[in-house]
Amino acid sequence: MLKRGMLAVVTGLMAGAAQADFFQDYMIDPEDGMLDGSRYLSEVPMGFLPVPMLITEPAVGNGLGVAGIFFHESDEQKKQRVSGSAPAILPNNITVAGLGATENGTKAAGLGHMGFWYDDRVRYRGFALYPDLNLDFYSFGGRQLDRPIELNLDGPAVVQELKFRLGKSRWMLGARQVYRQVKLELQEDIRLPNSGLEQLVNRYLDNHLGETSRNSGLGVLMEYDSRDNPMSPQSGLYYSANYVWFGDSIGSDANYGSYTLEGLNYWNVNEHFNFALRMQYDGIEVSDSTRLAPYVAPYIDLRGIPAVRYQGNAVAVAEVEATWKASMRWRFNTFAGGGRAAESLSDLSDAEVANSYGAGFRYLIARRYGMTMGVDVARGPEDTAYYIKAGSSW
């Protein structure tokens, strides 16, 4: 018995030493002695960056989730060694897988992939999601509501983009494909003071909901990208425009057009200070006789503002972010933004402004890729929310 006990102790000590050596070799950066997952992610088979998700999105309530980010390098990239001053490596492929659930019954799983192929002359981005969402909508049937309707959205969604570089320039031209299949149901009956009216309203909604709708679209996109690192940029510009047509000829139940204009600006002011500006406009083109599902219209997408809280056929958003780099590893940011949603572009200037602001921090978790992780706290018109961020804020 004594020999067995001693053997167990020795085995445990050896295992602990092996784990300590592994952590020291693969999770500590020899240049500064800080925690860094670069070697683990690039050299260990199936090594991935775990991203815990403490969900506080006001639209779905509190919840938990987890995601894994996998970096796939080419054989040439694996031979490269990155020093503290060298540019970060842009891997050939990045894969993301995750799942989560919240207290209001919302749950979702997803898989995403980004490819930077042929020396970054071709880029691919694709996401496959299966959400089961319970969301409050303040817009239904083209009308704005004083009290929200809680709807359940259940069904898969796929988004894909394939882009080709124009010569040796920073311009890229490509195609975009979107597919959503959604079963829309009333999550809870609407409560009204008048019982007769309550029955009529709920019966009407039940009769107009419950069927599966499909939105299938194809379009074109163009972008200009001079960012120093697409994952966690410190300087450079990113401007993009896309137009997607949804029509019955390509499997869509509704005919309409959707377009987005986006501009991301990053300025490296000095060694310790960065400044960034985001501008975005989303719009849809639809005939007066076409009734779209409530989830189709774009919404103000800002930290601290619930998803689909402010919707319209025309949505404009602007946001600024300032970052103080206390050291190579630690960065602290503050941000503020505002957005407007209206039924048309001409009505946008008269729409109510929804503002948000907040602060957070980032830690350079993988210096080889310039990859940061951190937390943001944001306050909107109605709620405060926390966000775990991996990579760029936008």
N, C-alpha and C positions, 0 to 999 in steps of 0.2 A: 504493500500500500504506500509506503514511504517513497519507494522508487517511482511509482506511478505519479504521486503528487509532485515530486521533483521534476519528472519528465513534463508534466503539464505546465509547471511554472516556467521551465526552460523554453518550451514550445511557445508559450504566451509571450515571453520576453523577446524571442526571436521574431515572432510575427509583429509585435509592436515596433521593434527596431526596423523591420523591413518596411512597415507602413511609414515610419518616420523618415526613412531614407527616400521612399517614393515621393512623399510630400515635399521634402527638401529639394529633390532633384527636379521635380516636374511642376511644382506650384510656387516656388520662390525664385524670383528674378535675381540672378547672380550679380547684375549691375548695381542694384540698389538694395537688395535684400528684402524687398517687399513682395506681398502676395501677388502672383501673376500667373494666369492660366495658359500663357502662350505655348510653352513646350508641351504641356499636357494636351492641348487642343490640336497641335500640329503633329505630334509624334505617337501618341497613344491611340491604337485602333479603336474606333467608335467613341473617342473622347468628345465630350460635348460640354457646353456652358449651360448649367442649369439656371433658369430664371424663375424664381418663385413669384407668384402673383397674388398680392393682397388686394382683392377687387373692392373698390369703394365707388365704382361708377354710379352716380345718382340715378341713372335710368333703370338700373337692374338691382340695386341694393348691394349689400356687402357679400363677399364671397371669397373663395380661394381657387387658385389654379397653379399650374406649373407648365413651363415650356423648356424645351431643350434646343440649343443652337449648335449645329454641327458645321465645322469648317473643313472643306475638302480642297487641298492644295494639289497643284501639278507636281510632277517629279522634280522639275527645275526649281519650283518655289520651295520645296522641302529642303533643298540644299542651301538656300539662302539663310543668312543669319542677320538679324536686325539689331543694330545698336541703338542707343538712346537717341541719337540724332538722325538716324536713317529714316526714310519714308516707310510707312506701314505697308505690309503686303496686302494686296487685294486678292483673296483666294479665288480659284476658278469657280467654285460652287459653294453656296451656303444653304443649308436646309434647316427649317424651323418646324418643330412639332409641339403641340400643346393642347391642353384641355382645362376646363374650369367650370365652376357652378356657383350660383349665388342664392341668397336667402329667399328670393321671390320665385324660385323654381327655374330660373334661367340656367341653361347649360349649353356648352359648345365644345367642339373638338375641331382642330384644324391642322393642315399641313401646308407648308410654304417652301418655295425653292427660288433661289436667285442664282443666275449663272453669268459669269463674266468670261466669255469665250474668245479664242483666237486673239490673244493679247488685247482683250477688251474691245475688239472691233464689233462683237455681237453680244448683246445683253438679253437675258431672259428673266422674266419675273412671273411667277404663277402661285396662286393660292387656292386651295380647296377647303371649304368650310362646311361644317354641318351644325348650324345653330338651332337651338330651341329656345327662343327668346320671349320673355314677357315684358312688353314695353308700354309706357304711357304715351299716347298720341294726343296732341293738342290740335291736330288738323285732321279732318275726315270729310270725304266727299266734296272737297274744295271749300270747306267752311272751317273757320277758326273757332275753337271751343274754349269756353271759360273753365270747364272741368275736363280732365283728361279721360280718354277711353283706354282701358288696359286691354291690349290685344296680344295674342300669342302668334308668333311667326315661327313656323317649323318647316325646314327643308334645306336642301344643299345649295351651295353657291360656289361658282368657279370664276376666277378672274385670271387672264393670261395676257402678257405683253411680250412681244418679240421686236427688238430694235437693232438697227444696223448703222454703224458709224459712216458718215459721209466723208470718204477719203481719210485724211489724217486730222480732220477738224474736231472740234468739240460738239458738233451737231450730230444728232441721231434721228433717224426716221424709222417708223415701224407701224405695227398693227396691234390692236387691242380687242380682246374678246371677253364678253361678260355673259354669264348664264346664272339665273336664279330661279329656283322652283320653290314656291312658298305656299303653304297652307295657312290661311289667315282665319283665326277664330277669336271670338270674344272670350277673354279670360275670365271676367267676372261680369255679372249682370249690372247694368247701370241703375243706381238708386235715385229715384225722383220723389218729390213730396206727393205728387198725384199718382196713385197706384194704377189708374187706367192708362195714363200717359206713359208710365213706366213700362207696362206690358206692351204697348204699341211700339215704343222705341226699341225695346229688347227683341221683340218679334221681327221688326224690320231689319235690325242688325244681324240676327241669326239667319234670316233669309238671304241676306246679301254677303254673308261670310261663309266660311266652311269649305269653299271650293279651292282647289289648287290652281294657282296662276303661275305662268311661266314668262320670264323676261329674258329674251335672248337677243344679244346685240353684237355687232361687229363695227369696228371703226379704225381710225388712223390716229397717230400721235407723232409729235415732234418735240424734241427736247434739246436744250443746251446745257452742258454740265462741265463746269471747270472746278468742281470741289476737289480739295486735296485728298479727301477720303469719303466715299459715299456713306459709310456707316456712322462715323462720328466726325463730321467736317469741322475744321477750324477756320478755313478761308475758302473763298470761291463762290460761284453762282450756280444756281440750278433753276432753269426756266422750262416749263413744259406746257403743252397744249394738246388736248385730245378731244375728238368728237366720235361718239358711238351712236349708231342708229339701231333702234329696236323695231323689228317689223315681223309680221306674220309669215313673210317669205323665208325667214330664218328661224322660225319656231317660237316667236313671241306672241303672247295673247293681246298685247297692246302695241300700238304704233306711236312712237315718239323718239325724239332725239335728246341726247345728254352730252354736255360738254363741260370741260374744266380748264381753267387757266390758272397756273400756279407759278409763284416766284419765291425762291428761297435764296437769301443773301447772307453770306458769312464774311465778316471782316476780322482779321487778326490785327487788332489795334496795336498791341505791343506784346512783350513777353508774358505779361500776366493778365491781359484783358482781351476778351472777345465780345463782339456784338453781332446779333443776327436779327433779320427781319423776314417775316413770312407774309405773303399776300396771296389770296386765293379767291377765285370766283367760280361758282358752280351754277349751272342753269339747265333747264329742260325746255324743249320745244314740243308742244302738244296742241292739238286742235281743241276747240271749245266743246266738241261733242264727245271727246274721249275722256273717260273717267279712269284715272290711274289709282292703283292701290296706294294706301297711305304711306307705305314704306319707300315708295319710289322717289318722292321729292327730296332734294338735298336738304341738309340741315347745318346749323352752325356747329362746327367741330372745333371746340376749344377745351383745354383742360379746365375742369371745374364746372362745365355746363353739361347737363344730361344730354345723351344722344337723343335725337329726334324731338327735343324740347321746342326748338325754334326752326320751323320748316317753311319752305316756299319754293316757287319755281325759279327764283333768283336769290342766291345767297353769296354775300361777300364777307370775307374775314381778313383781319390784319392782326399780327402779333409780333411783339419785339421781345428779345431775350438778351440779357447781358450776363456774361460769365467771367468770374474771377478765378484764375488758375493759381491757387495757393502754392502748388508744387507740380511736379510732373504728373503725380498720381491724383491729387485732390483738386476738384473744381467745384465752385459754388455759383449757382445761377439764380437770377430773379427774372420774372417775365410778366407781361401784361398784354391783353388783347381785347378785341371787340369785334362783333359781327352783326350783320343785319340780314333779315330774311323777309322777302316780299313775294307777291304774286307775279311781278314782272320787273324787268330792269328799270323801267320808268318810275316804279313805285318805291325803289330801293332807298332813295334819298330821304323819304318820309317815314321809313320804317323805324321801329324802336331799336335802340342799340343795346345789345346784351354784352356786358363786359365781364372779364375775369382777370385775376392776377394771382401770383403765387411765387414760391421759391423752392429751391431744392439743391441737391448736390450730386456729383458724379465721381466715380473712382475708375481709374484706368486699369481694368481687370485683365486685359490682354494687349500688352504693348505691341506685340508682333502685328496685330491687326488694327491698332488704334481704337480698340473696342472699350467703351465705357459702360458702367452700370450705376444706377442711383435711384433716388426717390424724389418726386415732386409733390408738393402740397399746393392745391389750387382752390381758390374761392370764386364762385360764380354768383349770379344774382340770387340763387335760392339755396345752394349747397356748397359744402366743402368736401373735397375728394383728395385721395392719395393715389399716386401712380408710381409703380416700379418701372423704371425705364432702362432698356438695354439698347445702346446705340443712340442715334440722333433723337432729339425731341420731336422732330417732324419727319 
